[in-house]
Structure formats: structure tokens, C-alpha cells
Amino acid sequence: MKTFQSTLVLMALASSSAAFAATDFDTLDVDGNGAISQAEASVDAELLSKFEKLDTNQDGELSEDEFSKA
């Protein structure tokens, strides 16, 4: 039983790490233009909720520098 619980914990950690890795700048910048638009950010609810605050130059996109402050 203890082995089964350990396996479940490891599976949960692996899946959460994979989800986090999917939200890096290059993955979100789908069109490859060097910025993340609100449409591109919409796949990450947390990022989308912070978008306006992170967009410090108010150009409607997040640069890699702005994104790094998320």
C-alpha cells in the first residue's frame, strides 16, 4: 500500500511539473514574434489575470522581460 501511495505522489508531481513547464515564454509565444498577446496568454488563467499589471509599457503584449516578472 505504501508503494502505491508513493507512486501516486510521484505521478502528481510529474504532472504538475509538466503543466508548469508548458507556461514558459517560448511556449506561450505561439506566433514567435517575441511577445505574448492577450490571446496567447489566455491559455494560462493566472497569467491572463495579471496581464494588464505586467504589461508595463501598455502596448497590449508582454515582452520576455515583462513576462519574467510574473
C-alpha atoms as a printed R data frame, in Angstrom:
   type eleno elety resid chain resno      x      y       z
1  ATOM     1    CA   MET     A     1  0.000  0.000   0.000
2  ATOM     2    CA   LYS     A     2  2.827  2.410   0.831
3  ATOM     3    CA   THR     A     3  4.370  1.799  -2.620
4  ATOM     4    CA   PHE     A     4  1.029  2.613  -4.251
5  ATOM     5    CA   GLN     A     5  0.775  5.919  -2.352
6  ATOM     6    CA   SER     A     6  4.354  6.812  -3.265
7  ATOM     7    CA   THR     A     7  3.599  6.098  -6.907
8  ATOM     8    CA   LEU     A     8  0.549  8.368  -6.793
9  ATOM     9    CA   VAL     A     9  2.573 11.183  -5.244
10 ATOM    10    CA   LEU     A    10  5.274 10.853  -7.901
11 ATOM    11    CA   MET     A    11  2.659 10.875 -10.672
12 ATOM    12    CA   ALA     A    12  1.071 14.022  -9.242
13 ATOM    13    CA   LEU     A    13  4.433 15.787  -9.020
14 ATOM    14    CA   ALA     A    14  5.356 14.805 -12.566
15 ATOM    15    CA   SER     A    15  2.067 16.048 -13.996
16 ATOM    16    CA   SER     A    16  2.216 19.360 -12.126
17 ATOM    17    CA   SER     A    17  5.792 19.922 -13.313
18 ATOM    18    CA   ALA     A    18  4.736 19.251 -16.892
19 ATOM    19    CA   ALA     A    19  1.895 21.751 -16.610
20 ATOM    20    CA   PHE     A    20  4.220 24.398 -15.196
21 ATOM    21    CA   ALA     A    21  6.800 23.780 -17.934
22 ATOM    22    CA   ALA     A    22  4.119 24.406 -20.563
23 ATOM    23    CA   THR     A    23  3.817 28.020 -19.478
24 ATOM    24    CA   ASP     A    24  7.283 29.225 -20.401
25 ATOM    25    CA   PHE     A    25  7.678 32.273 -22.627
26 ATOM    26    CA   ASP     A    26  8.537 30.431 -25.853
27 ATOM    27    CA   THR     A    27  5.610 28.044 -25.478
28 ATOM    28    CA   LEU     A    28  3.135 30.879 -24.934
29 ATOM    29    CA   ASP     A    29  4.556 32.965 -27.796
30 ATOM    30    CA   VAL     A    30  2.739 30.811 -30.351
31 ATOM    31    CA   ASP     A    31  3.349 33.082 -33.340
32 ATOM    32    CA   GLY     A    32  7.038 33.516 -32.472
33 ATOM    33    CA   ASN     A    33  7.022 37.310 -32.680
34 ATOM    34    CA   GLY     A    34  8.897 37.766 -29.400
35 ATOM    35    CA   ALA     A    35  5.858 38.883 -27.405
36 ATOM    36    CA   ILE     A    36  2.835 37.296 -25.752
37 ATOM    37    CA   SER     A    37 -0.524 38.774 -26.740
38 ATOM    38    CA   GLN     A    38 -3.608 38.608 -24.540
39 ATOM    39    CA   ALA     A    39 -4.986 35.905 -26.836
40 ATOM    40    CA   GLU     A    40 -1.813 33.843 -26.362
41 ATOM    41    CA   ALA     A    41 -1.892 34.466 -22.594
42 ATOM    42    CA   SER     A    42 -5.497 33.275 -22.396
43 ATOM    43    CA   VAL     A    43 -4.349 29.643 -22.130
44 ATOM    44    CA   ASP     A    44 -2.978 30.443 -18.648
45 ATOM    45    CA   ALA     A    45 -5.694 31.857 -16.362
46 ATOM    46    CA   GLU     A    46 -3.189 33.120 -13.790
47 ATOM    47    CA   LEU     A    47 -1.100 34.945 -16.385
48 ATOM    48    CA   LEU     A    48 -4.194 36.412 -18.014
49 ATOM    49    CA   SER     A    49 -5.387 37.765 -14.658
50 ATOM    50    CA   LYS     A    50 -2.032 39.567 -14.212
51 ATOM    51    CA   PHE     A    51 -1.643 40.624 -17.852
52 ATOM    52    CA   GLU     A    52 -2.522 44.318 -17.540
53 ATOM    53    CA   LYS     A    53 -0.288 44.789 -14.497
54 ATOM    54    CA   LEU     A    54  2.640 43.014 -16.184
55 ATOM    55    CA   ASP     A    55  2.241 44.992 -19.435
56 ATOM    56    CA   THR     A    56  4.146 47.950 -18.022
57 ATOM    57    CA   ASN     A    57  4.512 49.798 -21.339
58 ATOM    58    CA   GLN     A    58  0.787 49.269 -22.116
59 ATOM    59    CA   ASP     A    59  1.388 48.003 -25.663
60 ATOM    60    CA   GLY     A    60 -1.029 45.077 -25.319
61 ATOM    61    CA   GLU     A    61  1.749 42.489 -25.331
62 ATOM    62    CA   LEU     A    62  4.171 41.031 -22.833
63 ATOM    63    CA   SER     A    63  7.827 41.158 -23.723
64 ATOM    64    CA   GLU     A    64 10.100 38.450 -22.341
65 ATOM    65    CA   ASP     A    65 11.263 40.922 -19.699
66 ATOM    66    CA   GLU     A    66  7.716 41.768 -18.639
67 ATOM    67    CA   PHE     A    67  6.791 38.068 -18.602
68 ATOM    68    CA   SER     A    68  9.775 37.232 -16.398
69 ATOM    69    CA   LYS     A    69  8.225 39.363 -13.633
70 ATOM    70    CA   ALA     A    70  5.108 37.152 -13.499
